[in-house]
Amino acid sequence: MSTRFLHHFFEPRTLAVFGASEKSESLGGLVLRNIQEGGFKGKIWAVNLRGYAQVHGEDCVRHVDDLPEIPDLAVVCSPIEGVPKLIRQLGEFGVKAAVVLSGGAYLDQEKGSKGSIRERMLKAARISGIRLLGPECMGVIVPGKKLNASYASHPVKAGKVAYIGQSGMLANGMIDWAAGRDVGFSHLITVGDSVDVLLPDLIDYVNQFSPAQAILLHLERVNDAQHFMTALRDASRNRLVVAIKSGRTIESDISGMPPTPGITNRDRVFDAAFARAGVVRVNDSDELIDALETLSRMKPLKGDRLAVVSNGLGPAMLAIDKLISAGGKLAKFSVDTQHLLHERHVDITKPGENPVDLGGNATPQRFVDALEVVAADANVDAVLVVHAPTRLAPSLETAQALAANRKKFRRNLLTSWMGLKEALNARHECNIAGIPTYTSPEKAVKAFMHMVDYQRVQLLLQEIPPSLPFSTSAEIRADCRTLIKKAKEEGRQTLFHSEAAKVLEAYGIPAAPSIYVHNREEALDAASKLEGPKALKVVHEGNCRPYRYRKHPHKVSAGLLQDLEKPQEVADGVERLGEKVNEKFPQYQIREYCLQPMQRGKHSMQVCAGITRDPVFGPLIVFGIGGYKVNILADRQVALPPLNMSLAADVVGRTHAASLLREHSADPQRDIHRLCQLLVKLSQMASDLTELCGLEINPLLLNRDGMIAVDFAIDLGTPARFAIMPYPEELREWVTLKNGWQVEVRPIRAEDAPLITTFHRQLSEESIRFRYFHNKSALTNRDLSMLSHINYDRQMAFIAEHQLEDGSKEMLGVVRVWNDPDNIRTEFSVIIRDDLQGLGIGSLLMNKMIDYCRNIGTLEMIGKIMADNHPMRALMKHLGFKVRYNMDEQVIDATMLLNEPESEWQRHRLESQPD
C-alpha cells in the first residue's frame, strides 16, 4: 500500500488498450473511443489478438512484446480469465501501472492449486512491482490531463472536486449529474474490487498532487483502518472531504465482518471514524449530490446562523423546522437590520424578524432589496432564498435578478425554487451563475448543515485540549500486564472480577468495595463484616465476558442476588447461585463470588462505559446511559482512541446521559468533567494494555461524591492494531545535559500547545527565520493544532522538556519529521531556544530522531537549511549528513541515508528527486 508509480495512472504520456475493438458493444472499444474523445495528447496503441492493423484509427498489435515501446499505462479490457497471465507479461515488459476494467462473478473462485483469479493477479503483480487498479473498476479520468480511460457515459469537465469511490455505477451517476450542472472534477477514480491500489493510496495521491479543493469519497468497506484513517486525516486538514458509505445496515453489509461486541450496528463505528478524521458524512446519494452542489459553489462558512428570505411564510417555516431539528441556528438580526427591514416595508408577517416573508406579491427587485439588507448583517452566516412562483414574481425572472446582483450579497447564498415547470428554468439560471440551488427548502437546509458539520469537526480537530487528567507509570502498566499474562498462561480469555477490579483501580477508576469468597463458610464470615443490605454475584467464565447481552440488553443481571440483609441469607445465596450455575451452565467452573454493599442513592445516575474491539477499526471507547433495567444500547456512543478531554467532551455531549445531567444535576459541569476524565482513562488503558479486548463497566454510579464502578467485566485477545496510533509512551527517556539539568525527551502530544506557544515567544527573530524561512511573530490556533496534533505513523516530533522549581515545565527544543506515505523519505526540522544553545540539545534531539527513523525503516532523511544558518550547517556535518548548495532554491540541502532500499521500486523512488 503506497503511492509508488501512481503518477503513471494519472499522468501517462503513452498508453495501450488491451482488448480494444471496433465492436459497438465491446468494453475495449468504448474505452478507446473515450480516450480519443477526451483529447489524450500522447501515443495510443490498441492490442488485440486478432492482429488488426488499426482499431479506431490507432495502431494495433497482437501481443505485449509487439509494442514498439513501453507504455506508461496499460488499460486492460480483455476477458478476466487471461488477465493474471497478461499482468505477468506487462510486468516483465517493464510496464509500471495497469488499470483493469474487466471483471466477473468468479474472481474468488479457486482454480485447482493455482488459486483464484484475484490471488493470481496480485501474485503476478508482486513479481515485478507493477501497480494494479481493479479489477472491476470504472477506469481513470483526469480532465485536466485530457485523460478519460474509462467507460463513463459522458465527457467530464475539469474542475476542483476529486471523486474517489468503490462503485463504478455510482460514479457514472455523478458524472451524469455533473454534466447537467456544469460541475467539473480534477480526478474521478473508482477502485472496484482492486487487489493492489486501494482507497487510502488514492486519497494520499490526490492529497499530495491534485489541485482539488474538495474530495468526494464513496466506500463500501475498509481493509486497513490505520492506513485509511491516516490518509483521511491528512487529506481533511488540507481540503474539504465529504463521504458516503453503502452497506450501512446489516442486510446491505457485504463485508462479511463479524459484529462489534456491544454495538448493534457497525455503522456507528464509521460515524465515529469520519467525525474523528474531520470528514462530513452524508447518508444517501441525494445528499451526496447536494453536498457536491454546496461545496463546489459555496465559500467556507464562518458560523452556523442561517437567515431565510421567502415569498411565503409556509415554505419558510418548512425550512426552519428542518434547520432546528438538524441542530442548526436561526440567525437573529442586528438592530440596524431590523430598522432597515421596518423602514423599507419588505416583510409582511413579522417585520424585522427571521424569516423575512416578502409576500406573494414580491417582485424580483423586492427580493434583491431584502437580500442586500439581510446579507450585510454580521449576525448572518448564510441566506436561504425560498421561492414559489407567482404572476408578479416568476421563478426565472427572480433567479435572473439574483444572478445579476450576486456580487452585492456579502454572504453565502442558497436557493430553493419550489415547483417543477418554472422552477427548472430558475435552477438552470442559478447553475450558470454558480449559485447553489435545491429542489426543496429541506434539501437546502440539509446542504447548509453539511457545511456546519464540516466547520464543527474541523474546529474539533484544531481545538487545543486541556492537560490530561491522568497518566500511567511504567509500574502501573507492568502490574496490569502481569495480571493479563498470568490469566493467559492459565488458558483464560477473561479476568476474574477481582482481577478486573485491580485493573480499574490502577487506572484511577474506583470500584465498589468488594469481598471475594469461594464457599458458604467464607460468605458467612464476610457478610458479618458488612452492614446494611448486600449484593452477591457469582463469577464464572460465562459471565466474565463483557457485552454478553444480545436481543435483551437490559437482562444482564443473571447470577445476581440483591438486598440480602442477614449473613445467613448471603450464605444461602452462595448455594443457590452455585446450584443454578451447575444446572444451567455445567460447562462453566465457578471461580468466585463477589459480595458488595448495595450501592444506592436516589441522586445517583447510572452510566455504562467501556472498551470494545471492532474487527477493522480495532479498539473503541463506548459510553452511554447505564443500569440493569434500561436498553443501554439505545444511548451508546462510540469513539476511536486515543482520546483527550476535548474529544471526550464531544462524545459525552452527544448522549442522553449528558442531557439528563444538564437538566437535573446540581453541578452539570463538574459531573460531565468527571465523565470525560473517565473516558480519557479508558482510552489510556486501551493504549497501554493492547491485549485487553473488551471492558464493560455497567453500572457506574455518578453522584456529587464522585463515581464508582459497581459491576464490570474484562476479556482478552491478541494485541490490538489501532486505527489511530496512540501516544508512543515507550519513546520517552530522561537524559542529563552538560549544565546538569535533568531533561525528558519525549514525543509531542496535543496537550503541549501552551508549551509550544511559550517556546515560540522565547525564540529570536533569527531563529524563527531559520526555522520557517520567514518571520512568524505569533502562532495561530491552526498553527498550534498542526504542530501538536500529529499522526504518529507519518510524523514524529520529539521535545526536550525541563521541570522548573515551581513544578511547571518548559520546552527547550524540538525536532520534527514528516514521512512520505511510502516511508522513503522524511524531512526534518529542528529548533533550539537561543539561550540554551551549546548544551548539546540539538545533537541529542537529532540523534534520537535519526535512531527512530532508522528503526521504522525510513530510507533517507532530508532537510533544507538557510545558507546563513552556520550553526545548523555545522551540526549537520557533525552528525554525518551530506550537504550541498541548492542553486535553484538558494538553500543548503542536507541528506543522510538511513537504510538501504530492499526493492527496485524503492531504489527508483530514492534516486528520483523529492516531491
N, C-alpha and C positions, 0 to 999 in steps of 0.2 A: 504494500500500500504506500504509494508515494506519487509525486508529480513528475517522476523521471519520464522523459521522452513525450510528455503530454503535449508539448508545443507542436509535435508532428500531427496531432489530431486537429488543431485549431489554426495552424499557420503553415499548411503544406504548400510547397512550391510545385510539386508534381503528385499525381495520384493515379491509381489503377483501380478499375471497377471489375471485379470478378463476378462472372455470371451476367455480364452485360448482354443485352439482346434488343432486337428491334420489335419483338412481340409486344403488343399494346398492353397485355395483361401481366407481363413479367416484371418482377421486382427490380431486376438489374436494369431493364430498360427505363423504368420510371425514375430510378435514382440517377442514371446517367443523364436523362433529359433535365432533371432538376439541377444537376451540376452545371450543365451547359446554360440553362436559362438563368441561373444565378449569376452568371458572368465570371466564372472562375478564370483567372488570368494565366495559370500555369498549364503545363502539359498534362493531357489526359490520355490514358491508354485503356482500351477495352480488352478484357481477357475472356475468351470463350473457347471451349474445347472443340467447337465445330470448325474453327480456323477461318473465320470470315476475314476478309481484307480490312473492312471497316465496319463499325457499328455506330449509327447516327453520326457519321462523318468523322469519327475518331479512329485512329489506327488500332487494329486489333491483333492480338497474338493468342496462341493456344495455351501456353504454359508460363509459369513464373519465370523459368530460366530463359524464355524467349524475349523478355522485356529488355530493351536496349540500355536501360539504366535502372538504378534502384529508386522506386518511388518513395516519397516521404510518407504517404498514407495509402494503405490498401483498404478498399471498400468491398466487403465480401457479401455478395447476394446469391451465391451458389447454394445448391442443396446442402442442408446441415450435416448429412452423413459424411461428406467428404471434407468438412471444414477442419477437423483435427489434423489431417494429413497436410492440408493447404497451409495451416498455421506453421507447421514444422518447416515446410518448404519456404515460406516467406521469411522465417527467422534465419534459415541457412543462407538465403539470398541477400540478407542484410537489411530487410525492412524493419523499421523500429515501431510502427504502430499499425493496427488493423482494427477497423470498425466492422462488426459482424451484425448485419441486419437479419440474416437467416435465423430461423427458429423452428420449433416443432414441439409436439406433445411428449416426445420420448427423450428429452435431454438428459434425464437422470436414470434412464433405463440401462442396466448393466448389459454389456455385450461380452459374454464369456469372462475371461480373465483380464481383458483389456480395460475394463471399467466403462463408465458411462461416457457419453459424448462430452459432457461438461468437464469431467475429470481429464479426459484425453486432450481436450483443448488447452486446459491450464498446464498440463504436463508438457505439451509441445511448446507452449509459450515460455515456460521457465527455462528450457534448454538454451534458448538464445537471448532471452530477456525482452522479446518483443512485447509491447503492451497491447492488450485486448480490451475493446469496449464492446460489450454484447456477450452472448447472442441476444436476439430478440429486441435489439434497441431500434429506435426510430432513425438514428443517424446523428450527424453533427451539422449544426447550422451556425455560421458566424457571418452575419450580413456585412459587417464592416470589412471583412476579408474576401467578400464575394464568394463565400463557400456555402453551398447547400447540398451536402452529401446525405440526403435523407429521402424518405418517401412522403414528405409533407405535401399537403393538398394545395397550399398557396405559397407564393413568394413571401419572404419575410423582410420587413423593413428594418434598417439599422436603428438602434435606439440605446437607451441607458438601463434596460432591465435585462437581467440574466435569468433564464428559466432552466432549472436543473431538476429532473424528475426520474421516476422509475416506470412511468407508463407512457408509451408512445401515443396511445389514443387520446389521453388527456392532453398531451402536448399538442396534438393535431387540433383539438377543440380550442386551445388557447390561441393557436395560430389563426384559426378562422375568425375568432372573436377579435383578435388584434388587427386583422386585415380590415374589418368593418369599422374599427375605431381609429385607424391610422396610428396605432401604437407600435413601436419598434423594439427589437431585442438586440443586446450585444452578443449574447450566446444563447442557443437553445439546444439542450442536450438531454437525452434520456439514456439511462444505463440498462434498461430492460432487465435481463437475468444475468448481468455481467459477472464473469468469473474472475476478472482481474481489476480493471479500473472501477472503483466504487464511488459512491456518492461523496464521501469525505474528500477523496482525491480531487474530484471536480470542484468542490467548494473551495479547497485550497488553491487550485489553479486560478479560478475566477477571482478569488480574493487578491491574489498576487498580481495578476496580469490583465484583468478585464477593466474596461472603463465604466462598467456598470455602477449605477448609483444604488441599485436595489437588486436583491436576489429573490426570485420566487422558487420555492422548494416544495416538491411533492415527493413523499416517501410512503412506501408500503411496509418496510421492515428496516431494521438496523442490525448490522452484523457485529461491528466493533464499536461499542459505545464510547470508549475513550477517544478513539480517533475521530468519531463523529462529533462528539462534544467539543473537542479541541478545535477542529476546523470551524464548527459553527460559532463558537465563542469568538475566535479570531475574526471571522467574517462580520459578525454583528457589531464589532467595535468600529468597523470602518464604513459600513453601509447598512441600509435597512434590509432585513431578512423577514419574509413572510412565508409561513409553512402551512401545508395541508397534509394530513395523514389519512390514508384509507386503511380499512381494517380496524376501525375504532371499536367495533362490537365483537363479542365472542364469535358470532355467526360469520362475520366477514373477515376475521383474522385468519390468514392462511400461513402464518409464520410457523405454526406448529410448536410454539414455545409453551412450556408448562406455565400454569398460573403463578402469580406472585403471592406468597403467603400473606394473608391479612389484607389483601386488596381485591375487591370484587372485579374490577375492570382495569386491565393493564394500561388503558388509555390515559389514566390519571398520571402514570409514570411519564408518558410523553408530554403531558401538560407541564409537569414539573421540570422536565428537561428543557423544553422550549423556553419557559419562563427564565430558567437559570442562565440560558445562553443569550438572553436579550432578544428573543425572536417573537414576532407577532404570529399567533396561531389563528387560522381560520378553519371552520368546521365543514364547509361544503364548497362545491365548485362555483356556485353563485357568489359566495363570499370572496373566493379567490379572485374571480374576475372583477368584483367591486373593489377589492384591495388593490389590484393592478391599476384600475382606473384612478384610485386615490393616490397611490404612491408615485405614479408616473406624471401626475399633474399638480399635486399639492406641494407647497413648501413645508418644511418641518414645523410642527406646532410648537408654540411656546407655553401652552396651557391646555386646559380641558373644558373651557367655557364656550358654550355654543349659543348663538342668537338665531332666532327663526323669524324670517320675513315671509308672509304668505298673503294671498288674496282671499283667504277664508279661514275662519277660526278652526273649523273641523279638521282639515288636513294638518294644520299647525299643531293641534293637540295630539294627533296621532304620532307626530314626530317627537313631541315632548314626552309622551308616555314611554316610547321606546328608549329615549335618552335616559330617563330616570331609572327605568328598570334595568338598563345596562350599566348603571353606575356612573353616568355622566353628570355634568353640571349645567344648569341653565344660567346663562350669563345675566348678571344684574347690572343694568345700565347706570352710568355715572349721572350725576345731577345735570351736567351740561347736555348730555344726550337726551335725557328726559325733557329738558327745557326745549331743545330743538324739535323733538317729536311733537310736543304740545304746540309749539309755535307754527309749525308747518301743517298741522291738522292731517297728518298722514295715517294715524291709527284710529280706527273707528270703534274699537271694542274697549281697550284699556290703555288710553294714551300714555306713553312713557314707559310702558311695561313690556316685558318679553314674554310671549311672542308679539311681533308687530303685525297686526291684522289690517291690511290695506283695503279690504272690502272687495266685493265682486265687481265694482266699477273701476278698479285700479287700472290706470293706463300704464304702458311701458315706462313712460317718463316718471310716473309716480314711484315705480319700483326702483328706478335709478336714484331718485332723490332720497328715498328711505335708506337704500343701501349705503349711500355716501355717508349718511349720519351714523348708522349702526356700525359700519366697518371702520370708522375712525375712533370708536370707543376703546380705550385702553383696557377695559374690563372684558372685552370680547376677543376670543382667540380664533373663531371661525364663524361664518354666517351660512345658514342653510336657507335657500330660496325654495319654497314650495308653491307651485303654481298649478291651478286648474283653469282650463281655457274658458274664456268668456268673449262676448262680442266686442267689448271695449278693450280687452287685453288678450288677443290671440297669442297662442303659445309661441309661434315662430317670431312674431314681431317683438315680443318681450325678450326672447332669447337673443335676438339681434341687438336689441338695446343694451342688454347686459354685456354682450361681447364687445360692442363698440366702446363701452365705458369701463371696461375691465380694469384699466390702469388707475382709475380713480378710487378703487376699493382697496383699502390697506390691509385687509385680512384675507385668509383663505376663503374661497367661495365654493360652496357645493350647491347643486341644483337638483330638484326633483320635479319633472314635468309629468303630471298625472294625466292619464288617458292613454290613447293609442294613436289615433289618426293624426291629430295635430301635434301630439307630443313627439312623434317620431322625427318630424322636421326640426322641432326645437332642440331635441337631443343631438341631432346631426350638427346643428349650428354650434352647439356647445363643444362638441367633439372637435370641430375645426378650430375653435377658439382656444382649445386646451383647458376648458372648464370642466371639472368632474361632474358627471350627471348620472342620475339613477332613476330607475323605473318607479320607485315608491319612496315616500318620506322615511319609512322604516329602514329601507336599504341604505339610504343616505346617512342616517344616524349610525347604523352599524359600521359603515365605512369610516365615519368620523371616529368612532370608538376604537377602531383598529389603530388609528394614529395615536389616540390617547394611550392605549395599551402599550404601544411601542415606546412612547415617552416614559411611561411608568417603569417598564422593565429596563430601559436604558438608564434611568436615574438610579434604579436599584443596583445596576452594575457599577455605576460611578460613585455610589454613596460610600462615604468613609465610615466604616463601622467603629463603634466604641471598643475599648480594650476588652480582651477576652476575660470572662469571669472565672476561668478555671484552666489550669494547665497541669498535665501529669508529669510525674517524675519518672526517672528510669526505674526506681524501686517499685512504684505502683504498677508500671507496665510489666515488669518482671514477675511480680507476685501473681498477677492475673493470668499471665501466660503460663505460669507453672500450674495453676488450677486447671486450665484448659488442657495442658499437656497430660496431666495426671488422669483426667477423665478419658482422654483418647487412648491412653495406654491401657486403661481398663476396658476398652472396647465400647465406651459410651459415646453417643452423639448428643447428649444433653448434660447440663449441670444439674445437680440436686438443688432443691430450693435453698438449702443452707449455703451452698457454694455461690449460687446466683446472688444471694444477699450480700456476700462478701465483695463481689464484683461491683455491685451498686454502691456500697459504702465506700469502696476505693475511689470511685469517681464522684464522690460528693453528693450522692443521691440517697437520702436517708430511707432505710427500710423499717417497717414496723417492727417493734421489739418482738422477738420470737424465741421459743424454746423448742428444740427438735428432740423428739422422743422416738423410741423404736418398739415399745411394748406397753402393756396395760400398767405395769408397775411404775415405769418411768413417767407415764402420763399422769398417774395418780399423784406422784410426788411433785411433778412440775406444776400441776393445776393448783395445788395447795399453796404455791408461792405467788399466784396471781390473783388479784382481787377483781371483782366485778364479772360481767358476762364475758365469755371467751369464745373464740372460733377455732375449729380444728379442721385441718386439711390433710388428706392422705397424699403422699408423694410417691409416684411410681413412674416408670418410663413412659407410660401413655399420657400422663398429664404434665410432664416436664417440658413438653414442647409448646412453644408459643403459637398463637393463631390456629388453635385446634378446631374452632368452630367452622361450620360450612354454611348451611342454609339458615341456621338459627344462631346468629352471633350473640344473642342475649343468654343462651344456655351454656354458659361457661362455668357454672358453679357446681358441677357434678363433683362428688368426692369432698364436699364441704359441709360441715355442720356449724350452725351459728347459735349464739345466745345460750351457751352451755354455762349454767350457774355454778354447779357443785363439782368438786373433784371427781365424785363417783360418776357423774354424767360424762365427764371427759374420758374416764377410763372405759366406760361402756361404749363411748363413741369410737374409741380405737378399735374395739372388737367389731362394732357394726360396720365401720368403713372397711376394715380388713376383710370381713366376710363378703361384703358387696363387691370388692375388687376381685377376690378369688372366684366369685361366682360369674361375674360379667366379663372379666379380663384375666383369665387364668394364665395367659402368656406373659403377664407382667409381674415382676417381682416388686414387692413393696420395699421402698428404700428408707422412708422415714415419715414421721407425722409432724406437721408444723402446728404449734399451739401459740395463739396470739390473743392479747386482749382485744375485745371488739372495738373496732375503730369507727366511732360515730361522731356525729356533730351536725346539727341542722344547718350550721353556717358553712359547711364544707362543700366544695364542688368535687365531683368525681371526673377525672380525665383519664385518657388512655394514651400512652406514648411508647415508642419503642423503635426497634431496628428490624428491617426485613431485607431480603435479598432478591432482586429481580434477576431472571436468567440472562438478561442482556445488559442492563444498566448497573448491576451489582448492588452494593449496599444502599439502602434508602432509609430515611428517617420518617416515621409516621406519627401523627398526632391528631387528637380529636376528643370529643366527649367520651366519657367512660362510665363504667359501672356494670353491675351484673344484670340489670333489668332494662337496658336500652339497646337499641341497634347501633352499636358503636361504629359500624361500617358506614353509616349514613353521613357522618360528620368527618370522616377520616381525610386528612390532607397528607400529601406526600412531598418530600424534598430530597434533593441529592446532596449528600455530604461532600466536602466539609462545609459546615455552617458557621457563620459569625452571628453576632447579635442582631444585625440589621436583617439578614436573611431569615433568621429565626422569627423575628417580629412579623415579617411578611407571611410566614406560614401560620403562625398563631392567629394573626389578624383575620385570616380567611375562614376561621372555624366558628361554629355556633357557640362553642365554649367561650370564645372571646366576646361575642355579643352578650352572652349572659353575664360575664364579668363586668362589662361596661355598664350594664343596666343595674346589677344587684350588688356588686362588690363595694365595700366601704372605701377601698383604695384600689381601683382597677389598674392603675399604672404600676403599682407595686406587684400585684398578682401576675399581670402579663409579663413583667420583667422577670419574675421567678420562672415562669414557663419558658421564656426564651433561654434563660440560663440552663434549664433542664435539657432543651433540645441541643444546645451547644455541647453540653457534657455527653449526651448520647452520640453526637457527631464525633467527638474526640474518642469515645470508646470504640466506635466503628473503625476509626482510622488506626487506632493503636492495636486492637485485637482483631486481626484480619480473619482469624478462624472462627470468630463469632458470627454465626449465620443469622440468627434471629433472636430478638429480645422483645418481650411484651410485658409492659407494666400496666396492669388493669385489675383493680382501680388504683389510681394515685390520688390521694386526698389533698386538696388545696384549701387552706383557710388562712386566717390572719396570722397564725403562728408559723406558717411555712407550708411545707408539703411532705408527704410521707407515702412511700410505696407499700401498698398492702399486699398485693399478690403479683407475682412475676414469674417468668419462665425464660430460660435461655437454651437454645440448641446450637450445635456446632457444625462446621462444614470445612471444605477446603479453603485455602487462603483466597480472599476476595480480590477481584480486579475492579478498581473504582472507575466510574465514568469520568469523574474529575479527580485528578491526582491530589491526594491530601497533602497537608504540610509535611515535608520530609524531616521529621524530628531527628533522624539518625545522622543528619549532616551538621548538627550543632557541635561546636567544640570550644574549649577555653584555651587561651594562649596568654603568654606574658610578653609585653612589649619591652623595648630597650629601656624605657623610663620606669619599669617596674609595674605598670598598670596591668591588672587582670582584665582581659577583654574577651568577650564572647563573640565568635564569628559564627553567624547563622544565616539561614535563608530568610529573605524578607517575607513579610506577611501583610495582609490588607490593613491590619490594625496599626501598621507602622507609619501611616500618613503623617501624624503630628511630628514624629521624629524626622521625617524627610523635610517637612516644612522648616523646622528649626535648623536642620543641617544646611539647607539651601541658603538661609539668611546669613549663615556664618561664612559662606564662600565669597571670595573676592570676585570682582568683575572679570579678571583674567582667567581664574579657574572655571567660571561659568562659560566663558567664551571658548576655552579649550575643550569643555565637555559637550556643549551644544552647538558650537561653531557660530554662535551669535549671542548677543546679550539677552538674558532672560531674567529679568529682575524679580519676578514672582511666579509661583506655580499656581495654575488654575486647579479647580476641583477635578477636571478631566485629566490634567497632567498627573495629579496625585493618584488618581484611580489607575492610570496606565502604569505608573511606576510601582504601585504597591499591590494591585490585583494582577497577578501574573499566572499564566498556565505553566505549571512546573514541568510538564512533559515537553515544552518547547522553549521555555525561558527559564532563566535562573538568575537570581541576584543574591549575593552574599553581602551582609553588612557587618562592620566591626562596631560593637556596642560596648560602652563603658558605663558602669554604675557609679553615680556620684555619691557623696557623703550623705546627702539628704534622702537617698533611696531612689531618686529619679535617674533616668538613663539618657545618655547622649549617643549620637551616631558619629563615628569618626571617619568613616569612608564606606564606599560601596563599589562593587564590581558587578557588571551585568553582562549577560549574553542572550542573543536571540538566535535560536536554531532555525534553519530552514526545515520544511516538512520532511525532507528525506534524511535529515541529520548528516548532511555532507559538510556544510559549513556552519560556523557560528560566529557572529560578530560581537565583539566585546567593547565595553566602555568602562572606565574606572575613574573615580574622582576621590581625592583625599582632602580633608579640611586643611586650609592653608597653614594654620598654626601648629599642625601636627606632622608636617612633612619632615622626613629624615628619621622617623621612628621605625621604618620598615613595614608600615601598614600596607603600602602599595604592593610590595613583593608578597606579603602574607596573603592578601586577597587574591592577587593574580595566580599565585601558586595553587591556592585552594580551587580556584575556578578551572585552571588547566587540568588538575587531577580529576575534578568532577567530569569535565567534558571528555577526557580520555576514557574514563570508566564507563560512560554511557555510549561510547563508540563513535563519537563525532570525529570526522576525518581531519578537518582543518579549522583553525581559529584565525580570524582576520580582524583588523581594526584600522581605522583611519585617524591619523594624528596631524594636528596643525603643524606646519613647518617650524613655527617659532616656539613650540612646546618642547623645549630642550630637556626638562626633567623626565618627561614621558618617553622621549626618544632614548634617553639613557637607560631607563628602566626596561624598555623592550630589548635592547641589546644585552642587558644583564640577564634577562630571562631566556635568551636564546632565540628571539624572533628574528626573522629575516626582514629587513627594512629597505624600502626603495622609494624614490621620489616619483609621485604620480603627476606627470606633466599636465594631463587633461584637467584634473581636479585641483592641482597645486596643493596636494597634501602628501603626507608620508603614509604609505601602505605597509602595515606590519602583518606578517603571516607566520604561522607555526603549524607544521604537520603534526597531528596528534596520533593518528592511526593510519596504517596502510589500507588502501581500498581492497576489498575482498572480492569484487566482481568487476566485470568490464564496464558496466554502466556507471558504477561508482567512479572508476578511473576516468571515464569520459566526462562526467559531471565535474570532477575535481580539476581536470585540465582546462575546462571551459571557464570563462570569466564569471565572477559572481553576478547574480541577477541584480 
